[in-house]
Every structure is written in structure tokens, then in C-alpha cells.
């Protein structure tokens, strides 16, 4: 994907637990269950002028459950499905590594694996991102730690109303910008 356009804030969204239910090691679309309201939530972010990125650990690759090509194919399909609903994802990063992997090539510690900030920082370099107004939404402590390591706020989503959650995050980000 290319990085056109002006400098804008970004919403970095975890995949499993935010975009779709965290059903563990989702590597194919037949296993994916969308989070209710995710298309509306992404449309809100699009309308608010945010780049929208997916950042996701995919240790199923390191564990031999599916390959990187499977993950890429799933992501292509997800982006097409969301786009058909008017919800634009600008780019995706995933980390296939895990220190306990069974596939030698993927058994390693990697700065891109959350809680490391590598995926966030990589996207911020590839796109004209205003990091001072950007944030992460994730469902786990490692997502929030990755946000902190990248120097941006992290918001932990633990429910099922992602659309309402995004609305509250946008309000909080507006308040923070107004107080600066």
C-alpha cells in the first residue's frame, strides 16, 4: 500500500478482540467472526480524518498453524469486506514471530511483536502520521504497552460495543487536544 496524503493522526487497531472476536489463531476467513459494529466504528474514524491501521500479533505462523500467505489473504479479504461497507483500513502490519514457535524461521524475539512498538513505528514511518494525535485500541495489556512504548495513548477495549467505544475514544482525544 502507498502512503498518500497529508499528515494526519492514526488509529492503530488490534485485530483479534477489536476487529473480530479473539477466537485464538484465526488464520482463515471461515474462522473469523466480526466484532459487531466494527464497520461503523471504522467509518467514524475515517470521517474524523484518521488513518486506520491494523496491528496484530499472529503467532499461529510461528506455531505452524497457518502461513504468512494465509494471513495476507485473510487480511485482503477483510479489507475488501470492510471497504464494501464504506469502512477503509489504510494499511496492515502483522508479526508472525514467537519465541516459543515450532517453526525455526519464526522462533525469535521481535521488536514488531507487541508489546514491542515495531508495527506502530513502522507504519508511522511509512505514512505521514501525526503521532501527537494518534492512539491504539486493543484488548490486551500488550496492546497498551505497545502504545506506551511508541509514545501514544492506548485504550483497552473489553466489551462488544466497539462503535460506542470508538465514539468515547474520539471524545477523549478531542478533550486532550483542547487542553494542550
MOLIN-V374047 format. One record per backbone hydrogen bond with DSSP energy under -0.5 kcal/mol. NH is the residue of the N-H (numbers start at 1). CO is the residue of the C=O. If there is no record, write none. Layout:
((NH CO) (NH CO))
This chain:
((4 2) (8 128) (11 51) (12 10) (12 135) (13 11) (13 53) (14 137) (15 55) (17 15) (17 20) (18 15) (19 14) (19 15) (20 15) (21 33) (23 21) (27 25) (31 28) (32 29) (35 19) (38 35) (41 37) (42 38) (43 39) (44 40) (45 41) (46 42) (47 43) (48 44) (49 46) (50 45) (51 9) (53 11) (53 51) (54 91) (55 13) (56 93) (58 95) (61 58) (62 96) (63 59) (64 61) (65 60) (66 60) (71 67) (72 68) (73 69) (74 70) (75 71) (76 72) (77 73) (78 74) (79 75) (80 76) (81 77) (82 78) (83 79) (84 80) (85 81) (85 82) (86 83) (87 82) (88 86) (89 87) (90 52) (90 88) (91 52) (93 54) (95 56) (96 94) (98 106) (101 98) (102 62) (103 62) (104 102) (106 103) (107 103) (107 104) (108 106) (113 110) (116 113) (118 111) (119 112) (121 117) (122 118) (123 119) (124 120) (125 121) (126 122) (127 123) (129 124) (129 127) (130 8) (131 129) (133 130) (134 131) (135 10) (136 153) (137 12) (138 155) (143 140) (144 140) (145 141) (146 142) (147 143) (148 144) (149 145) (150 146) (151 147) (151 148) (152 147) (153 134) (155 136) (157 138) (157 155) (158 156) (162 36) (162 160) (165 161) (166 162) (167 163) (168 164) (169 165) (170 166) (171 167) (172 168) (173 169) (174 170) (175 171) (176 172) (177 173) (178 174) (179 175) (180 176) (180 177))
